[in-house]
Amino acid sequence: MLSVSEARERILAVFQPVETQSVSLERAAGRILSSDITAETDIPSFDNSSVDGFALRTADSTSSQILQVVADIRAGTSSDIVIQRGECARIMTGAPLPKGADAVIMVEDTEIKDHVPGQPAPQTVIIRKLVSPGENIRRHGDDLHKGEFVLAQGTRVRAQEMGLLAMLGAAKLSVYRRPRLALLSSGDELLPVEAELVPGKIHESNSYALAALAEAAGTELVRLGVAADDEEDIRSRLGQAVEAKADVIVSSAGVSMGAFDYVKSVVESNGELSFWKVNMRPGKPLVFGKYCNIPFFGLPGNPVSAFIGFEVFVKPALEKLSGLPVRPHPQQKAILGQPIDSDGRESYLRVEVSEEKGMLVARLTGHQGSGNIFSLVRANALLIVPSGVKSLPAGSEVDIWPIL
């Protein structure tokens, strides 16, 4: 059996980023940039007020000073007025700072107490506070200068990047296309969720969990449905993935040693398998290869095994397909709150991690059987037991993967 790290390395070597495409900024959230971004303008592009107040000369901000209001500057407008000694201008947040002014005093620091929308500027205002040069001013280029490096290729566009790109006027972006993932479940025992249970049958669940993981990873999903334990049905559904030009195929069940596990043989009839066992728990019967030159993952049928197999192997491959840099899964250190036993394989145990006395403490969420999905629902992390370790006492420091 391959180690987890060897299997992951061999898998990732197969994948390369998909092609790029141009999208409007409105459609860019969650996408991966395929080129670097540099600033096309200064931000801010002019000195402006960060508050509603009065633009003035700091030399005139003595206590109880009465100033003449010589202009009313709204956001989106500008003024040619030059503030002279003893003068000020009412100014709104975001409005350009008039010449001669070197600070802005907030409305709250004047004698004006009432706020009435649309009320004209007063003729005079009494200053109630000393202000310093530059106070409440956003200076030209404080945030970014034109030509400055902003975002790197391989960056996922989050809400904050969306806002920045809009400020830069980036109406179009070059991004990687969303990878297409074809998802198949198989098994004669599987029923649709709306069907009534009958003896020997179970509701099909893996496609729902794996589809949620795939979509969270930014893929375009191609649903192949549930195949019977029949070679022709499996071949027909995999053919749909080829027609849909899938970038990767993920199947759950049918890859173990059962007498009716046909998925492997169908894949081999039109492709190849690189390996089919990994030294891990849960999820040992992992198949990886190609079907009609499309990378193929055969995950186990047990729901926890399928979930963990997706997180450990499929998700990194999807990230590389999407144009993201290859990075290890984020890990944290925690203290084991109870003794645990393992079988020597690299194990991913479901735990609940809580903070106790300033430390993260991990405890099992219940029975660790690969079919016990409720213990996965209760978990907020996976505890990693290294290969070769068969027991850990309470108080041991362990590695954990936070999961959402």
Residue pairs with C-beta under 8 A, 6 or more apart in sequence:
1 277
1 278
1 279
1 284
2 10
2 275
2 277
2 278
2 279
3 278
3 279
3 346
3 387
4 278
4 279
4 280
4 312
4 346
4 387
7 275
7 278
7 286
7 288
7 313
8 312
8 313
8 316
10 274
10 275
10 288
11 288
11 313
11 316
11 317
12 316
12 317
12 320
12 326
14 290
14 295
14 317
15 295
15 317
15 320
15 321
16 320
16 321
17 34
17 176
17 320
17 321
17 322
17 323
18 176
18 177
18 179
18 247
18 321
18 322
18 323
19 176
19 177
20 34
20 35
20 174
20 175
20 176
20 177
21 174
21 175
21 176
21 177
22 172
22 173
22 174
22 175
23 31
23 172
23 173
23 175
24 171
24 172
24 173
25 162
25 165
25 166
25 170
25 171
25 172
25 173
28 157
28 162
28 165
28 173
28 175
29 157
29 158
29 159
29 162
30 156
30 157
30 158
30 218
31 156
31 157
31 173
31 175
31 176
31 178
31 218
32 154
32 155
32 156
32 157
32 175
32 176
32 218
32 322
32 323
32 324
33 151
33 152
33 153
33 154
33 155
33 157
33 173
33 174
33 175
33 323
34 153
34 174
34 175
34 176
34 323
35 153
35 174
36 149
36 150
36 151
36 152
36 153
37 149
37 150
37 151
37 165
37 168
37 170
38 147
38 148
38 149
38 150
39 144
39 145
39 146
39 147
39 148
39 150
39 168
40 146
40 168
40 169
40 170
41 146
41 168
41 169
42 140
42 141
42 144
42 145
42 146
43 141
43 142
43 143
43 144
43 167
43 168
44 138
44 139
44 140
44 141
44 142
44 143
45 140
46 96
46 97
46 140
47 96
47 97
47 137
47 138
47 139
47 140
48 94
48 95
48 96
48 97
48 137
48 138
49 55
49 91
49 92
49 93
49 94
49 95
49 97
49 104
49 136
49 137
49 138
50 93
50 104
50 136
50 137
50 138
51 93
51 104
51 106
51 107
51 136
52 91
52 92
52 93
52 106
52 107
53 90
53 91
53 104
53 105
53 106
53 107
53 109
53 110
53 136
54 67
54 69
54 88
54 89
54 90
54 91
54 104
54 105
54 107
54 110
54 125
54 127
55 73
55 83
55 88
55 89
55 91
55 97
55 98
55 101
55 103
55 104
56 67
56 83
56 87
56 88
56 89
56 101
56 103
56 104
56 105
56 127
56 131
57 83
57 85
57 87
57 100
57 101
57 102
57 103
58 102
58 103
58 130
58 131
58 132
58 133
58 135
59 85
60 67
60 85
60 86
60 87
60 88
60 127
61 103
61 105
61 127
61 129
61 130
61 131
62 127
62 130
63 127
63 128
63 129
63 130
64 126
64 127
64 128
65 126
65 127
66 124
66 125
66 126
66 127
67 86
67 87
67 88
67 124
67 125
67 126
67 127
68 86
68 87
68 88
68 123
68 124
69 87
69 88
69 89
69 90
69 121
69 122
69 123
69 124
69 125
70 81
70 83
70 84
70 87
70 88
70 89
71 79
71 81
71 89
71 90
71 98
71 121
72 89
72 90
72 120
72 121
73 79
73 89
73 90
73 91
73 92
73 95
73 96
73 98
74 92
74 95
75 92
75 93
75 94
75 95
76 94
76 95
77 95
77 96
78 96
79 89
79 96
79 98
81 89
81 98
81 99
82 98
82 99
82 100
83 89
83 98
83 99
83 100
83 101
84 100
87 100
88 101
88 105
88 125
89 98
89 101
90 121
90 122
90 125
91 97
91 98
91 104
97 104
97 137
102 133
102 134
102 137
103 131
103 132
103 133
103 134
103 135
103 136
103 137
104 131
104 135
104 136
104 137
105 127
105 129
105 131
105 135
105 136
106 136
107 115
109 127
109 128
109 129
109 131
110 125
110 126
110 127
110 128
111 125
111 126
111 128
112 122
112 125
144 150
144 168
150 164
150 168
151 161
151 164
151 165
153 323
154 323
154 324
154 325
155 161
156 218
156 324
157 165
157 173
157 175
165 173
175 323
176 322
176 323
178 218
178 219
178 220
178 322
179 218
179 219
179 220
179 247
179 248
179 318
179 321
179 322
180 219
180 220
180 221
180 222
180 244
180 245
180 246
180 247
180 248
181 214
181 219
181 220
181 221
181 222
181 246
181 247
181 248
181 249
181 250
181 318
182 222
182 224
182 238
182 240
182 241
182 244
182 246
182 248
182 249
182 250
182 294
183 207
183 210
183 211
183 214
183 221
183 222
183 223
183 224
183 250
183 251
184 224
184 225
184 226
184 227
184 234
184 237
184 238
184 241
184 249
184 250
184 251
184 252
185 204
185 206
185 207
185 225
185 226
185 227
185 251
185 252
185 253
186 226
186 227
186 228
186 229
186 234
186 251
186 252
186 253
186 254
186 262
186 263
186 301
187 204
187 226
187 227
187 228
187 229
187 253
187 254
187 301
188 228
188 229
188 260
189 200
189 201
189 202
190 201
190 202
190 203
190 204
190 226
191 197
191 198
191 201
191 202
191 203
191 204
192 203
192 204
192 226
193 203
193 204
193 205
193 208
195 201
195 203
197 203
204 226
205 303
205 373
206 252
206 253
206 299
206 301
206 303
206 306
207 223
207 225
207 226
207 252
209 303
209 306
209 307
209 373
210 250
210 252
210 299
210 306
210 307
210 310
211 221
211 223
213 307
213 310
213 311
213 314
213 315
214 221
214 250
214 310
214 314
214 318
215 221
217 315
217 318
217 319
217 322
218 318
218 322
219 318
219 322
222 240
222 241
222 244
222 246
224 237
224 238
224 240
224 241
225 237
227 233
227 234
227 237
227 254
228 234
229 254
229 260
229 261
229 262
230 262
231 262
231 265
231 266
234 254
234 262
234 263
234 266
235 266
235 269
235 270
238 249
238 266
238 267
238 270
238 291
238 292
241 249
241 291
241 294
242 291
242 292
242 294
246 294
247 294
247 295
247 321
248 294
248 295
248 296
248 297
248 314
248 317
248 318
248 321
249 291
249 294
249 295
249 296
249 297
250 296
250 297
250 299
250 310
250 314
251 263
251 296
251 297
251 298
251 299
252 298
252 299
252 300
252 301
252 306
253 261
253 263
253 299
253 300
253 301
254 261
254 262
254 263
254 264
254 298
254 301
255 261
255 263
255 264
255 276
255 285
255 286
255 287
255 298
255 299
255 300
256 285
256 300
256 301
257 285
263 287
263 298
264 273
264 276
264 287
264 298
266 291
267 273
267 287
267 289
267 290
267 291
267 296
267 298
268 289
270 291
270 292
271 289
271 290
271 291
271 292
271 293
271 294
271 296
272 289
272 290
273 287
273 288
273 289
274 288
274 289
275 286
275 287
275 288
276 285
276 286
276 287
276 288
276 298
277 284
277 285
277 286
278 284
278 286
279 345
279 346
279 387
280 286
280 308
280 312
280 345
280 346
280 347
280 348
281 342
281 343
281 345
281 346
281 347
281 348
282 300
282 302
282 304
282 305
282 308
282 347
282 348
282 368
282 370
283 299
283 300
283 305
283 306
283 308
283 309
283 312
283 348
283 370
284 300
284 345
285 298
285 300
285 305
286 297
286 298
286 299
286 300
286 309
286 313
287 296
287 297
287 298
287 299
288 295
288 296
288 297
288 298
288 313
289 295
289 296
290 296
295 317
297 309
297 313
297 314
297 317
299 305
299 306
299 309
299 310
299 314
300 306
300 309
300 370
302 370
302 371
303 370
303 371
303 373
303 376
304 350
304 369
304 370
304 371
304 372
304 373
304 375
304 376
305 370
307 373
307 376
308 348
308 382
311 329
311 382
311 401
311 403
312 329
312 348
316 326
316 329
319 326
319 327
320 326
329 401
330 401
330 402
331 384
331 399
331 400
331 401
332 353
332 360
332 381
332 399
332 400
332 402
333 360
333 397
333 398
333 399
333 400
334 351
334 353
334 359
334 360
334 361
334 362
334 381
334 383
334 397
334 398
334 399
334 400
335 359
335 360
335 361
335 362
335 395
335 396
335 397
335 398
336 361
336 362
336 383
336 392
336 393
336 394
336 395
336 396
336 397
336 398
337 356
337 361
337 362
337 363
337 394
338 363
338 364
338 394
339 391
339 392
339 393
339 394
340 349
340 364
340 383
340 385
340 391
340 392
341 390
341 391
342 349
342 385
342 389
342 390
342 391
342 392
343 390
344 387
344 388
344 389
344 390
345 387
346 384
346 385
346 386
346 387
347 384
347 385
348 382
348 383
348 384
348 385
348 401
349 364
349 368
349 382
349 383
349 384
349 385
350 364
350 365
350 366
350 368
350 375
350 376
350 378
350 379
350 382
350 383
351 362
351 363
351 364
351 365
351 379
351 380
351 381
351 382
351 383
351 400
352 362
352 363
352 365
352 378
352 379
352 380
352 381
353 360
353 361
353 362
353 380
353 381
353 400
353 402
354 360
354 361
354 363
355 361
360 400
362 381
362 383
362 398
362 400
364 375
364 383
365 375
365 376
365 378
365 379
366 372
366 374
366 375
366 378
367 375
368 375
379 403
380 402
380 403
381 400
381 401
381 402
381 403
382 400
382 401
382 403
383 398
383 399
383 400
384 398
384 399
384 400
384 401
385 392
385 398
392 398
